[in-house]
């Protein structure tokens, strides 16, 4: 017995030392670029550029990329999660809400945390999840039934499980949480069910709510007057994707979704703040510092459902801290992220709902371009010129890369709107030659009916540098690396490596299903890997040895 | 003692008559228990009462009228609810039913009726349990994580694990030891394995994947690394500790505002 106790004491003491050194502190997250072998947040860093400093794979050798391992999800839902990688361990989510820890070199599973969401959970657009956050030894996941769960990253055991929002009323959580200091920030989806959206921060250790920010101002708050009658109570304004954080300003930035009901705006006169906006919140208190609304009084479902990309660049002769934003409404914007000042906005795809932006970035609407009883043809269509999938900014090339739906339109019709708790509250049914969410297994569209394209823009001039056209549209994010590679996929089932400077195709893999996720890259034992999910499978590539 | 045995036998007999139509050996029942713990207890809980209105351990079923009905539901699930279909044979699903029948009498233990608050004090203090175990992010990971042990194990099983740790080690808690060709020893909990590799949570708290080709030797450690507390805790202390462990079921944070 004595020897057993001694053994226990020994492993106990060695445990404490090692665990402490392996923990993912917030300092590590802030300085994620100092350890590019890891991928510590949804977008790689809190600046959300989806740009890696790894350079082992280059334009010259990328032709030697080959498959290393695959993970087949036991799920028929879209595989939208971007994995995290921490010191050789890969964490991802098998839709809807099973967390899986794997050896990043072989894909062999360490543990699975199975989660059975409430049968009451309702989602508009798939029972999906986009990823995890980590702090210390704890993983965080939002669930489609409106919960936020903290898990031990070493064994998958739940540490706490908190209700964020009422799933019966249509609230759900889709995106990877964002860790800022000792808090975990999430926002609620459910805009197609008449929710009143919000963002909230939780104590990472206890799950206690620290602050809450409604994306629709309540009575007495500035902006409340932008909703007629009681429309603010069910006005949507969801949060669908992860926000960003700038330690210099201590602001956390989040995109806000469309106002509801989506296609009948008669019941919600006004600009409908803060729908279709970016909001900049004090990360400690959740107080609004500034906002910029891309699409006031939207009736096309043009959510600002994008990751805010933060970059520092010389702008008209002086260094400026900017935010790059390719919006579903067909324009890409440059904003000053300290003040929210509009610096530039240019269309990146065919747009007919507006004649352009005025000097303040406000769109000038085309009067007849709005949903009607018989239906009105508008570009871009309901899924937008881009959607939730991440763009990328490479500080190395200075270019901003957008996965785009070109020539894409919908016929928007308008139906009566009546709110019933838990039921869809959209008041329309847009039609398009391009399927909204699920790819068809065969493609027989003309280019004029819509196609996918990766476009590279110089954000300083607004000039398009190159484009890479696909046959079908895409649900893929874009990854760039410091070796000037760009990775992206498409619905037609290819995953490509392009030259980030020219757009030239350098390599491709046939992945046999639509890419509906953001690619990422990591390195273990001196070997760089690129991972992307397509269909129901996570694929991992590395250079042939 | 003799009288107690007769009473138990009578109880089992009554249960057999009541529940029916099939007879099973003790091994069948244990097999059913393993299937139950691996597939059912995540939602239904160790005692079968994890879902409000359903108490599998006390014959409280919403839809089934007999054992075959229950077995059919286990196999086909209930459409429109969280109850999924399961790929069991008829016999396997009936062994689960037999296990459920065995739960209620088995849940009465010599340690029933302890005080969970005092039990927590023993866990944190005299027992020194957190030196190896972890609850909701606090403690070590050498031994099994106990955050929701009340969902997985019955009071009697917990009591047995404390006084006789070698009696039954769940597959997910098996200890594994490997020596690399370079002579380094790696020990920990075996999480997963295949023909070419093993995955461990090692004794320093790291997730590691080892290639079998790089190992000189590797094997399960038969004995539990946990010491017996048979002579270290008094019966009331044991009772308190078990009560505390049984209470570890729910990691839900209460009192959060819902819009």
Interface residues (C-beta under 8 A of the other chain):
Chain A: X1 X4 X5 X7 X8 X9 X11 X12 X14 X15 X16 X17 X18 X19 X22 X88 X89 X101 X103 X105 X106 X108 X109 X110 X111 X114 X116 X118 X119 X137 X138 X150 X152 X154 X155 X157 X158 X159 X160 X161 X162 X163 X164 X165 X166 X169 X171 X195 X196 X198 X205 X206 X207 X208 X209 X212
Chain B: X42 X43 X80 X81 X82 X131 X132 X134 X136 X137 X140 X141 X142 X145 X147 X148 X187 X191 X192 X194 X197 X199 X201 X203 X204 X205 X206 X207 X209 X225 X226 X227 X228 X251 X252 X253 X256 X257 X258 X259
